[in-house]
Amino acid sequence: MDPEQMRERCPSTCFVCVARLPDHRLAFTRKSTRRNCGVADAVEAEGNEVWGVVYEIDDHDLPKLDRLEGVTSGAYVRRDGELLCILDNGDIQASIYFATRDKDPPLPNPEYKRLILSGARFWQLPQLYLDQLERIETEE
């Protein structure tokens, strides 16, 4: 969700909207070797929702984003056409990255949690969701 990170990774990045993915929850199912901690994923969980941001990205930036997100190494899978809900405006289809889960992933570190919270605050995600993010446990 971090706008600076997205512009750095994909110069064509253009904000579209804040959206939520219904019947999923935020989880940390994979260890990032680059960040050396558990990293975010959305896992199916009926009645829950994950909030985030939809960006429009030019096709020429997608290979770099796929590489950075670990698609080329098998760490993540990009699924196109996932149905997201836009607050008060209907639905949109977008691509979402889902992790290939590790057996015993670590917790996120405080810096990664800070990055998640910073993006969530920047895009003014709902307060109840921000409260959930604040409760994310980290490794010390």
Buried (B, 14 or more C-beta within 10 A) or exposed (E): BBBEBBEEBBEBBEEBBBBBBBEBBBBBBBBBEEEEBBBBBBBEBEEBBBBBBBBEBEEEBBEEBBEBBBBEEEBBBBEEEBEBBBEEEEEBEBBBBBBBEBEEBBBBBEEBBEBBBBBBEEBEBBEEBBEBBEEBEBEE
